[in-house]
């Protein structure tokens, strides 16, 4: 499947901003099962961009600098990407969780995709006893990895309510866990907390998911959103396998990976410094459409 993705972020400032320096992580990365065919980034009314090194995680980072006073700023990211990723098939032949934990601890892979870096707590995903104990019910060391991963994701999807008003971007996994509600970021971070507590390498994936409207209703342009889910390293043979606790499904043909890190703080789509006074309002519009549908 080939998708066209349009991700537009619009800032309205209460007063003229004199200077802005931001990191943009909007260009999808090269990852198993996906191939970026085309990409375009536009800054309006003006902005200077240059490639930057990813300080952590797996991300295409662009450094944006705005040096002239502005009241409004629009960042438009347009991608065309091909997805060919099968649905994982759990079986008793997949490695057990204890074997994955042992292999990750002994890994000598120093690359950003090496499992060892994802075994430990990170700034936004600390260890948490309550979450660890709750997740442990699905994470017996002898259980096959794929079976355990989808079982935990589906329990989170069943037991937690999707509620955009329940949490903020800086809400801790513990607070979302106690509320039994939140958004995709919260559910991903809760699951990662439990997996790491069990000694398993788990990463935070940021990107997009194709949404399908109810039967008989048109897809609303701009009504999609960025999404977050979990990657579990399942040994050298299977590698990283994605699972989506918000929807209780595998990462497969409808998921597009934009960036991967230890937590949201490493791969936020936009962060940086703005010099100015007054309030700031941000609006985000995302559209994910199959090419045949987009051309219709």
FIMAR-139311 format. One record per residue (C-alpha): x, y, z. Coordinates in nm, 3 decimals. Example, Ala and Ser with C-alpha at 12.3 -4.5 7.8 and 13.67 -1.06 7.14 Angstrom:
FIMAR-139311
<u: 1.230 | v: -0.450 | w: 0.780>
<u: 1.367 | v: -0.106 | w: 0.714>
end
This chain:
FIMAR-139311
<u: 0.000 | v: 0.000 | w: 0.000>
<u: 0.124 | v: 0.350 | w: -0.088>
<u: 0.015 | v: 0.642 | w: 0.130>
<u: 0.024 | v: 1.018 | w: 0.092>
<u: 0.070 | v: 1.189 | w: 0.429>
<u: 0.020 | v: 1.561 | w: 0.489>
<u: 0.110 | v: 1.688 | w: 0.836>
<u: 0.051 | v: 2.061 | w: 0.893>
<u: 0.138 | v: 2.246 | w: 1.215>
<u: 0.023 | v: 2.606 | w: 1.246>
<u: 0.139 | v: 2.843 | w: 1.521>
<u: -0.037 | v: 3.168 | w: 1.613>
<u: 0.162 | v: 3.390 | w: 1.849>
<u: 0.016 | v: 3.661 | w: 2.075>
<u: 0.302 | v: 3.893 | w: 1.979>
<u: 0.570 | v: 3.891 | w: 1.714>
<u: 0.829 | v: 3.620 | w: 1.768>
<u: 1.177 | v: 3.759 | w: 1.711>
<u: 1.363 | v: 3.430 | w: 1.679>
<u: 1.286 | v: 3.056 | w: 1.677>
<u: 1.516 | v: 2.755 | w: 1.672>
<u: 1.341 | v: 2.417 | w: 1.656>
<u: 1.407 | v: 2.052 | w: 1.587>
<u: 1.172 | v: 1.892 | w: 1.336>
<u: 1.129 | v: 1.513 | w: 1.334>
<u: 0.864 | v: 1.492 | w: 1.065>
<u: 1.032 | v: 1.291 | w: 0.789>
<u: 0.958 | v: 0.917 | w: 0.823>
<u: 1.268 | v: 0.705 | w: 0.885>
<u: 1.388 | v: 0.407 | w: 0.687>
<u: 1.252 | v: 0.103 | w: 0.873>
<u: 1.163 | v: -0.255 | w: 0.804>
<u: 0.847 | v: -0.280 | w: 0.595>
<u: 0.842 | v: 0.077 | w: 0.468>
<u: 1.008 | v: 0.272 | w: 0.189>
<u: 0.996 | v: 0.653 | w: 0.167>
<u: 0.928 | v: 0.747 | w: -0.196>
<u: 0.909 | v: 1.126 | w: -0.174>
<u: 0.929 | v: 1.399 | w: 0.087>
<u: 0.882 | v: 1.776 | w: 0.099>
<u: 0.907 | v: 2.020 | w: 0.390>
<u: 0.773 | v: 2.377 | w: 0.363>
<u: 0.806 | v: 2.659 | w: 0.618>
<u: 0.583 | v: 2.964 | w: 0.578>
<u: 0.625 | v: 3.262 | w: 0.577>
<u: 0.997 | v: 3.182 | w: 0.602>
<u: 1.245 | v: 2.959 | w: 0.778>
<u: 1.591 | v: 2.818 | w: 0.723>
<u: 1.630 | v: 2.442 | w: 0.759>
<u: 1.932 | v: 2.212 | w: 0.761>
<u: 1.992 | v: 1.848 | w: 0.854>
<u: 2.091 | v: 1.786 | w: 1.215>
<u: 2.227 | v: 1.482 | w: 1.396>
<u: 1.977 | v: 1.280 | w: 1.597>
<u: 2.098 | v: 1.312 | w: 1.955>
<u: 1.903 | v: 1.001 | w: 2.060>
<u: 1.672 | v: 0.750 | w: 1.903>
<u: 1.608 | v: 0.684 | w: 1.536>
<u: 1.488 | v: 1.002 | w: 1.370>
<u: 1.541 | v: 1.224 | w: 1.067>
<u: 1.609 | v: 1.558 | w: 1.236>
<u: 1.593 | v: 1.893 | w: 1.059>
<u: 1.699 | v: 2.211 | w: 1.240>
<u: 1.467 | v: 2.504 | w: 1.166>
<u: 1.571 | v: 2.864 | w: 1.233>
<u: 1.333 | v: 3.159 | w: 1.194>
<u: 1.521 | v: 3.490 | w: 1.209>
<u: 1.261 | v: 3.745 | w: 1.101>
<u: 0.970 | v: 3.857 | w: 1.325>
<u: 0.652 | v: 3.656 | w: 1.268>
<u: 0.302 | v: 3.635 | w: 1.419>
<u: 0.209 | v: 3.317 | w: 1.235>
<u: 0.415 | v: 3.016 | w: 1.132>
<u: 0.312 | v: 2.711 | w: 0.929>
<u: 0.519 | v: 2.393 | w: 0.897>
<u: 0.397 | v: 2.155 | w: 0.627>
<u: 0.543 | v: 1.805 | w: 0.592>
<u: 0.434 | v: 1.596 | w: 0.292>
<u: 0.540 | v: 1.233 | w: 0.245>
<u: 0.468 | v: 0.953 | w: 0.001>
<u: 0.556 | v: 0.614 | w: 0.150>
<u: 0.514 | v: 0.250 | w: 0.056>
<u: 0.420 | v: 0.004 | w: 0.330>
<u: 0.467 | v: -0.371 | w: 0.290>
<u: 0.463 | v: -0.519 | w: 0.639>
<u: 0.297 | v: -0.853 | w: 0.725>
<u: 0.098 | v: -0.909 | w: 1.042>
<u: 0.312 | v: -1.102 | w: 1.296>
<u: 0.186 | v: -1.453 | w: 1.366>
<u: 0.219 | v: -1.561 | w: 1.731>
<u: 0.325 | v: -1.921 | w: 1.776>
<u: 0.484 | v: -2.146 | w: 2.032>
<u: 0.795 | v: -2.133 | w: 1.817>
<u: 0.865 | v: -1.766 | w: 1.895>
<u: 1.135 | v: -1.710 | w: 2.160>
<u: 1.035 | v: -1.702 | w: 2.525>
<u: 1.052 | v: -1.375 | w: 2.715>
<u: 1.336 | v: -1.501 | w: 2.935>
<u: 1.545 | v: -1.578 | w: 2.626>
<u: 1.480 | v: -1.232 | w: 2.482>
<u: 1.580 | v: -1.065 | w: 2.808>
<u: 1.901 | v: -1.268 | w: 2.823>
<u: 1.990 | v: -1.197 | w: 2.459>
<u: 1.929 | v: -0.823 | w: 2.503>
<u: 2.152 | v: -0.806 | w: 2.810>
<u: 2.436 | v: -0.977 | w: 2.623>
<u: 2.393 | v: -0.779 | w: 2.300>
<u: 2.699 | v: -0.590 | w: 2.177>
<u: 2.508 | v: -0.395 | w: 1.912>
<u: 2.605 | v: -0.027 | w: 1.967>
<u: 2.374 | v: 0.111 | w: 1.697>
<u: 2.062 | v: 0.320 | w: 1.773>
<u: 1.856 | v: 0.006 | w: 1.700>
<u: 2.051 | v: -0.212 | w: 1.942>
<u: 1.828 | v: -0.364 | w: 2.214>
<u: 2.042 | v: -0.283 | w: 2.518>
<u: 1.963 | v: 0.090 | w: 2.507>
<u: 1.592 | v: 0.015 | w: 2.550>
<u: 1.618 | v: -0.204 | w: 2.860>
<u: 1.642 | v: 0.075 | w: 3.114>
<u: 1.420 | v: 0.355 | w: 3.247>
<u: 1.425 | v: 0.681 | w: 3.053>
<u: 1.338 | v: 1.039 | w: 3.157>
<u: 0.967 | v: 1.011 | w: 3.073>
<u: 0.930 | v: 0.638 | w: 3.146>
<u: 1.066 | v: 0.562 | w: 3.494>
<u: 1.028 | v: 0.232 | w: 3.674>
<u: 0.690 | v: 0.200 | w: 3.846>
<u: 0.596 | v: -0.079 | w: 4.087>
<u: 0.220 | v: -0.055 | w: 4.031>
<u: 0.250 | v: -0.074 | w: 3.653>
<u: 0.511 | v: -0.350 | w: 3.671>
<u: 0.289 | v: -0.568 | w: 3.889>
<u: -0.017 | v: -0.511 | w: 3.668>
<u: 0.170 | v: -0.594 | w: 3.346>
<u: 0.345 | v: -0.898 | w: 3.498>
<u: 0.027 | v: -1.105 | w: 3.465>
<u: 0.092 | v: -1.127 | w: 3.090>
<u: 0.472 | v: -1.145 | w: 3.104>
<u: 0.564 | v: -1.482 | w: 3.250>
<u: 0.929 | v: -1.549 | w: 3.155>
<u: 0.843 | v: -1.878 | w: 2.981>
<u: 0.568 | v: -1.728 | w: 2.764>
<u: 0.631 | v: -1.691 | w: 2.388>
<u: 0.717 | v: -1.330 | w: 2.314>
<u: 0.458 | v: -1.256 | w: 2.047>
<u: 0.180 | v: -1.416 | w: 2.247>
<u: 0.272 | v: -1.209 | w: 2.553>
<u: 0.303 | v: -0.883 | w: 2.356>
<u: -0.039 | v: -0.895 | w: 2.194>
<u: -0.204 | v: -1.018 | w: 2.517>
<u: -0.069 | v: -0.721 | w: 2.713>
<u: -0.161 | v: -0.474 | w: 2.438>
<u: -0.516 | v: -0.605 | w: 2.422>
<u: -0.555 | v: -0.592 | w: 2.801>
<u: -0.449 | v: -0.226 | w: 2.798>
<u: -0.690 | v: -0.158 | w: 2.512>
<u: -0.972 | v: -0.328 | w: 2.706>
<u: -0.907 | v: -0.187 | w: 3.054>
<u: -0.817 | v: 0.174 | w: 2.971>
<u: -1.050 | v: 0.438 | w: 2.829>
<u: -0.938 | v: 0.659 | w: 2.542>
<u: -0.994 | v: 1.008 | w: 2.682>
<u: -0.819 | v: 1.308 | w: 2.526>
<u: -0.916 | v: 1.522 | w: 2.825>
<u: -0.767 | v: 1.290 | w: 3.089>
<u: -0.399 | v: 1.364 | w: 3.030>
<u: -0.151 | v: 1.619 | w: 2.894>
<u: 0.166 | v: 1.566 | w: 2.693>
<u: 0.374 | v: 1.567 | w: 3.014>
<u: 0.145 | v: 1.337 | w: 3.216>
<u: 0.348 | v: 1.059 | w: 3.376>
<u: 0.277 | v: 0.691 | w: 3.303>
<u: 0.185 | v: 0.644 | w: 3.671>
<u: -0.082 | v: 0.918 | w: 3.663>
<u: -0.237 | v: 0.780 | w: 3.342>
<u: -0.227 | v: 0.430 | w: 3.487>
<u: -0.409 | v: 0.536 | w: 3.803>
<u: -0.673 | v: 0.720 | w: 3.597>
<u: -0.715 | v: 0.418 | w: 3.369>
<u: -0.745 | v: 0.662 | w: 3.082>
<u: -0.552 | v: 0.876 | w: 2.839>
<u: -0.434 | v: 0.875 | w: 2.479>
<u: -0.199 | v: 0.667 | w: 2.264>
<u: 0.113 | v: 0.824 | w: 2.418>
<u: -0.002 | v: 0.720 | w: 2.766>
<u: -0.090 | v: 0.364 | w: 2.666>
<u: 0.243 | v: 0.317 | w: 2.487>
<u: 0.438 | v: 0.447 | w: 2.786>
<u: 0.244 | v: 0.227 | w: 3.030>
<u: 0.317 | v: -0.081 | w: 2.820>
<u: 0.685 | v: 0.011 | w: 2.785>
<u: 0.709 | v: 0.059 | w: 3.162>
<u: 0.580 | v: -0.295 | w: 3.218>
<u: 0.801 | v: -0.453 | w: 2.952>
<u: 1.119 | v: -0.288 | w: 3.081>
<u: 1.033 | v: -0.383 | w: 3.438>
<u: 1.030 | v: -0.744 | w: 3.313>
<u: 1.380 | v: -0.700 | w: 3.169>
<u: 1.263 | v: -0.666 | w: 2.809>
<u: 1.386 | v: -0.411 | w: 2.550>
<u: 1.095 | v: -0.186 | w: 2.453>
<u: 1.098 | v: 0.128 | w: 2.237>
<u: 0.852 | v: 0.413 | w: 2.177>
<u: 0.738 | v: 0.447 | w: 1.815>
<u: 0.590 | v: 0.769 | w: 1.680>
<u: 0.416 | v: 0.799 | w: 1.347>
<u: 0.082 | v: 0.763 | w: 1.177>
<u: -0.198 | v: 0.511 | w: 1.142>
<u: -0.449 | v: 0.494 | w: 0.860>
<u: -0.799 | v: 0.553 | w: 0.993>
<u: -1.103 | v: 0.415 | w: 0.813>
<u: -1.435 | v: 0.604 | w: 0.847>
<u: -1.759 | v: 0.427 | w: 0.939>
<u: -1.943 | v: 0.260 | w: 0.649>
<u: -2.115 | v: 0.511 | w: 0.425>
<u: -1.926 | v: 0.812 | w: 0.563>
<u: -1.647 | v: 0.998 | w: 0.380>
<u: -1.297 | v: 1.019 | w: 0.521>
<u: -1.251 | v: 1.369 | w: 0.666>
<u: -0.942 | v: 1.540 | w: 0.530>
<u: -0.716 | v: 1.655 | w: 0.812>
<u: -0.900 | v: 1.452 | w: 1.076>
<u: -0.621 | v: 1.199 | w: 1.133>
<u: -0.354 | v: 1.248 | w: 1.400>
<u: -0.005 | v: 1.142 | w: 1.493>
<u: 0.001 | v: 0.809 | w: 1.671>
<u: 0.223 | v: 0.623 | w: 1.919>
<u: 0.279 | v: 0.255 | w: 1.985>
<u: 0.539 | v: 0.007 | w: 2.116>
<u: 0.825 | v: -0.190 | w: 1.964>
<u: 0.943 | v: -0.504 | w: 2.143>
<u: 1.277 | v: -0.656 | w: 2.047>
<u: 1.212 | v: -1.029 | w: 1.996>
<u: 1.563 | v: -1.161 | w: 1.937>
<u: 1.807 | v: -1.151 | w: 1.649>
<u: 1.584 | v: -1.348 | w: 1.412>
<u: 1.256 | v: -1.160 | w: 1.457>
<u: 1.408 | v: -0.824 | w: 1.548>
<u: 1.177 | v: -0.538 | w: 1.649>
<u: 0.806 | v: -0.620 | w: 1.639>
<u: 0.545 | v: -0.344 | w: 1.673>
<u: 0.230 | v: -0.369 | w: 1.883>
<u: -0.037 | v: -0.102 | w: 1.928>
<u: -0.196 | v: -0.096 | w: 2.278>
<u: -0.441 | v: 0.181 | w: 2.187>
<u: -0.612 | v: -0.044 | w: 1.936>
<u: -0.501 | v: -0.387 | w: 2.060>
<u: -0.342 | v: -0.475 | w: 1.724>
<u: -0.005 | v: -0.541 | w: 1.564>
<u: 0.193 | v: -0.277 | w: 1.376>
<u: 0.132 | v: -0.383 | w: 1.018>
<u: 0.017 | v: -0.235 | w: 0.689>
<u: -0.169 | v: 0.065 | w: 0.835>
<u: 0.117 | v: 0.194 | w: 1.056>
<u: 0.383 | v: 0.439 | w: 0.929>
<u: 0.690 | v: 0.483 | w: 1.150>
<u: 0.814 | v: 0.842 | w: 1.174>
<u: 1.068 | v: 0.806 | w: 1.457>
<u: 1.175 | v: 0.565 | w: 1.733>
<u: 1.324 | v: 0.644 | w: 2.073>
<u: 1.325 | v: 0.553 | w: 2.440>
<u: 1.029 | v: 0.784 | w: 2.506>
<u: 0.834 | v: 1.074 | w: 2.356>
<u: 1.088 | v: 1.331 | w: 2.473>
<u: 1.352 | v: 1.197 | w: 2.233>
<u: 1.134 | v: 1.199 | w: 1.922>
<u: 0.871 | v: 1.473 | w: 1.961>
<u: 0.770 | v: 1.592 | w: 1.612>
<u: 0.859 | v: 1.953 | w: 1.697>
<u: 1.050 | v: 2.101 | w: 1.990>
<u: 1.280 | v: 2.395 | w: 2.045>
<u: 1.310 | v: 2.754 | w: 2.166>
<u: 1.098 | v: 3.056 | w: 2.070>
<u: 1.190 | v: 3.410 | w: 2.176>
<u: 0.891 | v: 3.635 | w: 2.215>
<u: 0.613 | v: 3.741 | w: 2.447>
<u: 0.245 | v: 3.660 | w: 2.460>
<u: 0.046 | v: 3.340 | w: 2.429>
<u: 0.093 | v: 3.069 | w: 2.170>
<u: -0.172 | v: 2.859 | w: 1.997>
<u: -0.087 | v: 2.547 | w: 1.798>
<u: -0.317 | v: 2.363 | w: 1.557>
<u: -0.219 | v: 2.033 | w: 1.395>
<u: -0.385 | v: 1.872 | w: 1.094>
<u: -0.287 | v: 1.526 | w: 0.970>
<u: -0.416 | v: 1.344 | w: 0.665>
<u: -0.319 | v: 0.983 | w: 0.584>
<u: -0.465 | v: 0.860 | w: 0.255>
<u: -0.397 | v: 0.567 | w: 0.023>
<u: -0.272 | v: 0.700 | w: -0.309>
<u: -0.570 | v: 0.569 | w: -0.509>
<u: -0.807 | v: 0.740 | w: -0.264>
<u: -0.604 | v: 1.061 | w: -0.259>
<u: -0.611 | v: 1.078 | w: -0.640>
<u: -0.988 | v: 1.023 | w: -0.663>
end
